Amino acid sequence: SEPEDLVIELDPGMAFGSGLHASTRLAIALLELSMRPAGSVLDVGVGSGILSIAAARLGANYVLGVDIDPDAVEVARENVHKNAQLLPSKNTLEERIALEVGSIDTLEIRHRFDCVVMNIRPNVILSLMPYAISYLQTGGAIILSGILEEEGPALLHDIRALGFTPHHHVTEDGWIAYVLSQI
């Protein structure tokens, strides 16, 4: 059976799929591929909240979205609320998605996640990788997006040094995203 399209309302009323950045679409595709049923997801650099909402819509039981920008977290909160209205269910989006202002190198996070997703630039990804790894469940996946194809090889070189390797990647419009697992 074909998976139904995820429809996600975004401020200002943008429906999912209209004008989404390639790196966001790639990250969602890899989330769909990698997520464990009823799993948990850490969304680093939550932005508008779209990846957190997508993760919850794809079945995550617990999603933590963090961003150093308080305005972004506010927008994400509004988008989560807006999407929660669209989907009356027992375990609503608002119950499953937690949002916090801060970064994973400073926040106290008392949870390990099945999946960590970072749709941010390579220099930020590298600086946060050790923290992302520390919050990952054994056997979990790290999804990286926000990377131009030509930036991929250098980033992967540094990431292999941390004991991770890509086992899947997708590309679109000159952007590339990876699913990493432990070597």
C-alpha positions in Angstrom: 0.0 0.0 0.0 1.2 3.5 -0.8 2.0 5.6 2.2 -0.4 8.5 2.4 1.1 12.0 1.8 1.9 13.8 5.0 0.1 17.1 5.0 1.7 19.6 7.4 0.4 23.1 7.8 3.1 25.7 8.3 3.0 29.3 9.1 1.9 31.2 7.0 -0.6 28.4 6.1 1.9 26.7 3.8 1.0 23.1 3.1 3.7 20.5 3.2 5.4 20.1 -0.2 4.9 23.6 -1.4 8.2 25.4 -1.5 9.9 23.2 1.1 13.7 23.4 1.0 15.3 20.4 -0.6 17.3 19.7 2.6 14.0 19.5 4.6 12.4 17.1 2.1 15.6 14.9 2.2 15.5 14.8 6.0 11.8 13.8 6.0 12.5 11.0 3.5 15.3 9.7 5.7 13.2 9.9 8.8 10.5 7.8 7.1 13.2 5.3 6.2 14.9 5.2 9.6 12.4 5.7 12.3 11.5 2.9 14.6 7.8 2.4 15.3 6.8 4.4 18.4 10.4 5.5 18.7 11.9 8.8 19.9 13.5 11.5 17.9 15.8 14.4 18.8 15.4 17.3 16.3 18.5 19.6 16.5 17.8 23.1 15.1 14.0 22.7 15.1 13.4 25.9 13.1 9.7 25.9 12.0 9.1 22.5 13.7 8.5 20.7 10.4 10.8 17.8 11.1 9.5 17.3 14.6 5.9 17.4 13.3 6.8 14.9 10.5 8.5 12.6 13.0 5.4 12.6 15.2 3.1 12.1 12.2 5.4 9.2 11.1 4.7 7.5 14.5 7.3 8.8 16.9 6.1 8.6 20.5 8.4 11.3 21.8 10.1 14.1 19.9 12.3 16.7 21.4 13.0 19.7 19.2 15.7 22.2 20.3 16.8 25.5 18.8 19.1 28.3 20.0 16.7 30.8 18.5 13.7 31.5 20.9 11.7 32.9 18.0 12.1 29.7 16.1 10.9 27.7 19.1 7.9 30.0 19.3 7.0 29.5 15.6 7.6 25.7 16.0 5.2 25.7 19.0 2.5 27.5 16.9 3.0 25.1 14.0 2.7 22.1 16.4 -0.5 23.6 17.8 -1.9 24.3 14.4 -1.2 20.7 13.2 -2.6 19.2 16.4 -5.9 20.7 15.5 -5.9 18.9 12.2 -5.4 15.5 13.8 -7.7 14.7 16.6 -6.2 11.6 18.1 -5.7 10.0 21.6 -2.1 10.9 21.8 -1.9 14.3 20.2 1.1 16.0 18.6 1.3 18.4 21.5 1.6 15.6 24.0 4.4 13.9 21.9 6.5 16.9 20.9 8.5 18.8 23.5 10.3 22.0 22.4 13.2 23.7 24.2 15.3 26.8 23.6 19.0 25.8 23.7 21.5 23.6 22.1 22.4 19.9 22.8 25.8 20.9 24.0 24.3 23.0 26.9 20.8 21.6 27.6 20.4 18.8 30.2 18.7 16.1 28.3 17.8 12.9 30.3 16.8 10.7 27.4 18.4 8.6 24.7 16.8 8.7 21.3 16.3 6.1 18.5 17.0 8.8 16.0 18.8 12.2 16.0 18.1 14.5 13.1 20.3 17.6 12.3 19.2 19.7 9.3 21.9 22.4 9.8 25.2 23.4 8.2 28.2 21.1 8.2 30.4 23.2 10.6 27.6 23.1 13.2 26.9 19.4 12.6 30.5 18.6 13.3 30.7 20.7 16.5 27.5 19.0 17.8 28.2 15.4 16.6 29.8 14.3 19.9 26.7 15.4 21.8 24.3 13.8 19.3 26.2 10.6 19.7 25.9 10.7 23.5 22.1 11.0 23.2 21.7 8.2 20.7 20.3 4.8 21.7 22.6 1.8 20.9 21.8 0.9 17.3 20.1 4.3 16.7 20.4 6.4 13.5 21.7 9.9 13.0 20.2 11.8 10.1 22.3 14.7 8.6 20.9 17.2 6.2 21.6 20.8 5.2 24.8 19.7 3.3 25.7 20.7 -0.2 26.9 17.7 -2.2 30.4 19.1 -2.6 30.6 19.5 1.2 29.8 15.8 1.7 33.2 14.1 1.4 35.0 16.3 3.9 32.2 16.0 6.4 32.1 12.2 6.0 35.8 12.0 6.5 35.5 13.8 9.9 32.5 11.8 10.9 34.2 8.5 10.2 36.8 9.6 12.7 34.0 9.7 15.3 33.1 6.1 14.6 30.1 6.6 12.3 29.6 5.9 8.6 26.7 6.6 6.2 24.6 3.5 5.3 22.2 5.5 3.1 22.1 8.8 1.3 19.7 10.8 -0.8 20.3 13.9 -3.0 18.2 16.6 -4.5 19.0 19.9 -6.2 22.7 19.8 -5.2 21.9 18.9 -1.6 22.7 15.6 0.1 21.5 13.9 3.3 22.9 10.9 5.1 21.7 8.2 7.6 24.7 7.3 9.8 25.2 4.3 11.9 28.0 3.1 14.1 31.0 1.6 12.3 
